[in-house]
Amino acid sequence: MKSKEKALKLIDKFFPLVKTRKQQKQCALILVSAIIMENLRYDYTPFEGSRTAYFLEVEKEILAL
């Protein structure tokens, strides 16, 4: 799944909980940040193709939306 698709999917998952798009984006950013921090425990440096690099791209896409 491309990073933009993943970003939209994560934002949409928060629809039942919060109604505004801004709040949905904030929730998705919190989730992605937690995933990145957890992955950095294993990927000390995010290399191309790693899960950390993927979620860094997802984070950029969420911010761009």
N, C-alpha and C positions, 0 to 999 in steps of 0.2 A: 504494500500500500504506500502510495506517495505521501510525503510529509504534509502536503496541503490537505489531502483527503483525511488523513489521520487527525489533523488539527480541527477540521470541521466536525468530524465524528465525535471527538472529545468534547467540543463545545456543545454539540447537540445533546449529549448524554446528560448535561446539567439542566436541560429544559424543564423537567418536572419539578426541580428543586428551586430554581430561581428563574424569574421571568424576563429580566432584561438581558440583552446581549452582552452588555459590559460586565455584568456580574458573572455570566456564563464564561466569558473569556478569563476573568480573574480566577475562577475556580479551576478552569483547565490549566492555567499557568501554574497554579499551586501544585496541581497533580503532576504536571510535566517536570517541574523543578524537583519534586520529591523523587521522581523516577531517575532524573539525571544524577542527583546526589547519590542515590543507591547504586547506580551503575558505575559511578566514579570510584566506588570502593573496590571494583574489580578491574575497570579500565582506567588506569592511572592517567593515561593521556588518550583522549578520544582520537582514534585513528579512523580513516575513511572506511565506511562499511560497518563500524561498530554500533552497538545499540545507543551508546552515549551520543555519538555524532548524529544518529538518526533523530533522537529526541531533541537535540539542539536545533536541528532543522525544523522540527515540529514547533518548538518554542518560537522560532523566528516567524513561522507562518501564522501562529496564533496572534502574535504582536502585529502582524501586517493586516490582519482582518479587521 
